[in-house]
């Protein structure tokens, strides 16, 4: 059973791994690899190198949780980041050799473009 606490821990885990990838100059797809290797301490090491001690400690405490709890947290985070397992999505979110259009908010506000706000849920 998924509890609110384990969902919050999964969000924290995912946020820490995203930051570790960014700080370490790793592609975002590395996050999914880390989620599939519960014993990898590389994210903590990257965070400690960049003086993000508190988040490194948070990752360490999640990893030190009892096996069943840790497994639930990692499974939940893995589901949240499952899009990163797709090679088609990875081609868009990882740096590559093929040039792709990229949204530049500074250029956008200087042009006569239109921004459409869409509701999260249809009425």
VOLUM-491730 format. One record per residue: residue number from 1; residue in three letters; x, y, z of N, C-alpha, C in turn. Coordinates in steps of 0.001 Angstrom, whole numbers. Atoms other than C-alpha are relative to their C-alpha. Example, Ala and Ser with C-alpha at 12.3 -4.5 7.8 and 13.67 -1.06 7.14 Angstrom:
BEGIN
REC pos code     n.u     n.v     n.w    ca.u    ca.v    ca.w     c.u     c.v     c.w
REC   1  Ala     890   -1190       0   12300   -4500    7800     900    1200       0
REC   2  Ser    -820   -1190     -60   13670   -1060    7140    -770    1090     730
***
This chain:
BEGIN
REC pos code     n.u     n.v     n.w    ca.u    ca.v    ca.w     c.u     c.v     c.w
REC   1  Unk     839   -1180       0       0       0       0     881    1239       0
REC   2  Unk    -782   -1218     129    1367    3360   -1025    -535    1043     973
REC   3  Unk     411   -1014    -959    1292    5912    1768     439    1375    -478
REC   4  Unk    -383   -1376     338    1533    9674    1544    1472     220     305
REC   5  Unk   -1399    -136    -399    4865    9443    3323     941    -588   -1045
REC   6  Unk    -886     606     995    6360    7057     775     -64     758   -1324
REC   7  Unk      98    -822    1206    5047    9230   -2074     874    1240     139
REC   8  Unk    -848   -1177    -234    6751   12273    -538    1479    -370     -49
REC   9  Unk   -1392     453      56    9961   10299     -98     420    -288   -1442
REC  10  Unk    -307     260    1410    9770    9203   -3742     225    1309    -749
REC  11  Unk    -199   -1325     613    9406   12858   -4778    1355     574     399
REC  12  Unk   -1300    -468    -479   12417   13764   -2625    1131    -755    -686
REC  13  Unk   -1007     826     672   14405   10867   -4085     194     453   -1442
REC  14  Unk     -69    -414    1396   13580   11917   -7630     640    1385    -129
REC  15  Unk    -586   -1347      39   14431   15570   -6925    1504     -45     254
REC  16  Unk   -1430     130    -309   17784   14594   -5400     764    -596   -1176
REC  17  Unk    -677     630    1132   18649   12361   -8337      71     935   -1202
REC  18  Unk     -31    -976    1094   17704   15049  -10860    1085    1048     248
REC  19  Unk   -1034    -982    -327   19917   17544   -9047    1392    -603    -120
REC  20  Unk   -1303     666     106   22780   15044   -8815     425    -129   -1460
REC  21  Unk    -318     109    1426   22592   14448  -12564     405    1360    -559
REC  22  Unk    -321   -1352     485   22573   18187  -13260    1355     465     525
REC  23  Unk   -1271    -431    -606   25427   18903  -10835    1191    -768    -568
REC  24  Unk   -1076     835     520   27465   16033  -12264     167      71   -1505
REC  25  Unk     -87    -108    1445   26900   17052  -15878    -442   -1260    -723
REC  26  Unk     494    1257     580   25109   13765  -16534   -1306     257    -736
REC  27  Unk    1296    -146     678   22201   13334  -18925   -1130    -371     960
REC  28  Unk    1149     256    -877   18765   13256  -17333    -372   -1484      23
REC  29  Unk     313    1428      32   18387    9624  -18410     794    -792    1037
REC  30  Unk    -783     649   -1053   21043    8761  -15804    -859    -226    1248
REC  31  Unk     897     122   -1161   18314    9280  -13191    -699   -1353      -9
REC  32  Unk     702    1283      80   16421    6237  -14439     955   -1161     261
REC  33  Unk   -1016    1027    -259   19617    4181  -14367     250    -115    1503
REC  34  Unk    -201      26   -1456   20189    5173  -10730   -1198    -610     714
REC  35  Unk    1198     562    -630   16590    4287   -9873     -58   -1519    -128
REC  36  Unk     -43    1444     188   17241     801  -11188    1180    -651     701
REC  37  Unk   -1142     519    -756   20396     423   -9096     -51     604    1405
REC  38  Unk     252    -510   -1351   19308     926   -5493    1283     184     799
REC  39  Unk   -1232     -49    -792   22855     397   -4212    1032    1011    -497
REC  40  Unk    -963    -973     526   24582    3049   -6336      61    1233     903
REC  41  Unk    -184   -1196    -840   26014    5797   -4128     552    1170    -811
REC  42  Unk    -527   -1067     859   27195    7853   -7092    -770    1319     148
REC  43  Unk     704   -1278    -153   24373   10440   -6730     402     755    1280
REC  44  Unk    -424    -648   -1244   25333   11115   -3099    1390     599    -158
REC  45  Unk   -1359    -493     201   28986   11463   -4106       5    1271    -828
REC  46  Unk      84   -1199     826   28095   13970   -6822    -545    1185     789
REC  47  Unk     572   -1079    -804   25968   15982   -4400     992     500    1052
REC  48  Unk    -995    -420    -996   28702   16009   -1749    1118     831    -652
REC  49  Unk   -1046    -755     715   31263   17218   -4326    -433    1433    -283
REC  50  Unk     506   -1342     305   29027   20197   -5072    -610     674    1234
REC  51  Unk     390    -585   -1303   28375   20934   -1364   -1507      -6     247
REC  52  Unk    1426     195    -276   24753   19756   -1405    -131   -1100    1059
REC  53  Unk    -114     985   -1067   25348   17917    1860   -1357    -493     511
REC  54  Unk    1303     365    -553   21759   17987    3119    -738    -977    -913
REC  55  Unk     673     902     935   20392   16378     -34     725   -1328    -124
REC  56  Unk    -758    1258       3   23193   13820     -74    -371    -833    1222
REC  57  Unk     411     703   -1216   22266   12946    3515   -1416    -574    -143
REC  58  Unk    1377     477     208   18598   12656    2500       3   -1264    -860
REC  59  Unk    -115    1194     842   19517   10200    -263     538   -1182     797
REC  60  Unk    -600    1060    -815   21660    8229    2145   -1020    -595     958
REC  61  Unk     992     517    -949   18808    7959    4651   -1085    -807    -707
REC  62  Unk     973     789     771   16384    6760    1953     590   -1365    -321
REC  63  Unk    -677    1248     336   18919    4124     922     162    -899    1231
REC  64  Unk    -200     765   -1232   19360    3075    4565   -1317    -492     610
REC  65  Unk    1306     421    -528   15624    2520    5104    -127   -1518    -103
REC  66  Unk     235    1447     114   14351   -1016    5678    -311    -377   -1451
REC  67  Unk      67     431    1401   14384   -3017    2444   -1378     190    -628
REC  68  Unk    1355     -96     556   10619   -3098    1977    -398    1460    -240
REC  69  Unk     317   -1421     149   10209     655    2550     827     609   -1135
REC  70  Unk    -896    -520    1034   13215    1496     367    -483    -451   -1380
REC  71  Unk     496     519    1272   11866    -749   -2394   -1244     732    -469
REC  72  Unk    1220    -731     350    8496    1001   -2283     281    1415    -472
REC  73  Unk    -361   -1375     369   10068    4444   -2457     650      10   -1382
REC  74  Unk    -671      62    1303   12328    3479   -5369    -981    -389   -1102
REC  75  Unk     997     399    1000    9439    1748   -7192    -892    1181    -381
REC  76  Unk     852   -1158     259    7274    4855   -6841     748    1043    -828
REC  77  Unk    -806    -968     756   10061    7161   -8052     250    -507   -1425
REC  78  Unk    -224     589    1320   10749    4762  -10938   -1238     186    -881
REC  79  Unk    1233    -211     753    7090    4982  -11985    -129    1466    -420
REC  80  Unk      72   -1429     307    7276    8784  -11804     931     370   -1156
REC  81  Unk   -1013    -330    1004   10352    8823  -14044      24    -999   -1149
REC  82  Unk      -7    1069     991    9349    5954  -16323     160     509   -1431
REC  83  Unk    -164    -539    1358    9282    8233  -19362    1474      29    -406
REC  84  Unk   -1431     -54     298   13090    8377  -19089     535   -1320    -536
REC  85  Unk    -441    1290     529   13263    4713  -20086    -255    -113   -1503
REC  86  Unk     322      30    1424   11946    5505  -23576    1137     624    -811
REC  87  Unk   -1080    -539     837   14655    5933  -26202    -494    1187    -829
REC  88  Unk     554   -1133     757   12325    8263  -28142     -34    1265     840
REC  89  Unk      13   -1171    -885   11928   10560  -25156    1429     406     330
REC  90  Unk   -1401    -293    -313   15617   10281  -24277     646     826   -1109
REC  91  Unk    -561    -765    1115   16439   11622  -27749    -347    1483     100
REC  92  Unk     406   -1400    -145   14586   14813  -26834     519     648    1271
REC  93  Unk    -375    -617   -1276   15695   15319  -23250    1492     -66     303
REC  94  Unk   -1449      84    -186   19378   14373  -23520     699     801   -1085
REC  95  Unk    -761    -698    1037   21984   16456  -25303     376    -991   -1099
REC  96  Unk    -329     898    1102   22693   15030  -28718     658     736   -1143
REC  97  Unk    -658    -588    1164   24251   15632  -32067    -996     571    -991
REC  98  Unk    1026    -497     913   20965   16284  -33879    -602    1275     580
REC  99  Unk     594   -1239    -526   19847   19909  -33520   -1517    -123     122
REC 100  Unk    1438      37    -250   16364   20246  -32055    -464    1388     395
REC 101  Unk     509   -1293    -475   14135   23219  -31464     -11      11    1525
REC 102  Unk     -27    -128   -1449   14448   24487  -27930    -752    1265     390
REC 103  Unk     765   -1150    -454   12058   26786  -26096     920     956     741
REC 104  Unk    -791   -1035    -651   13767   30028  -25147    -981    1060     501
REC 105  Unk    1005    -933    -508   11526   32071  -22831     368    1465    -236
REC 106  Unk    -427   -1388     218   13608   35237  -23331    -333     453   -1424
REC 107  Unk     367    -330    1374   13129   35145  -27102   -1509      49    -159
REC 108  Unk    1448      82     139    9483   34217  -26717    -684    1301     406
REC 109  Unk     665   -1219    -479    8558   37336  -24725     294    1203    -894
REC 110  Unk    -346   -1102     905   10251   39553  -27323    -728    -105   -1351
REC 111  Unk     703     216    1262    8199   38102  -30189   -1506     149     208
REC 112  Unk    1456    -137     -63    4518   38347  -30996    -673   -1369      30
REC 113  Unk     557    1346     -85    3873   34688  -30169   -1187     -56     941
REC 114  Unk    1150     215    -865     877   33298  -28371     279   -1188     904
REC 115  Unk    -154    1069    -971    1012   31202  -25242   -1394    -465     398
REC 116  Unk    1302     565    -339   -1939   28893  -24659      94    -705    1338
REC 117  Unk      46     651   -1304   -2762   27904  -21118   -1065   -1088     -62
REC 118  Unk     922    1132      52   -4333   24467  -20942    -283    -483    1416
REC 119  Unk     315     505   -1345   -6177   23124  -17903     603   -1389     215
REC 120  Unk    -541    1324    -338   -4717   20120  -16111   -1058   -1071    -229
REC 121  Unk    1106     924     215   -8140   18465  -16296   -1047     672    -877
REC 122  Unk    1069    -535     834  -10758   18916  -18951   -1287      38     809
REC 123  Unk    1263     -88    -776  -14140   20063  -17576    -966   -1107    -337
***
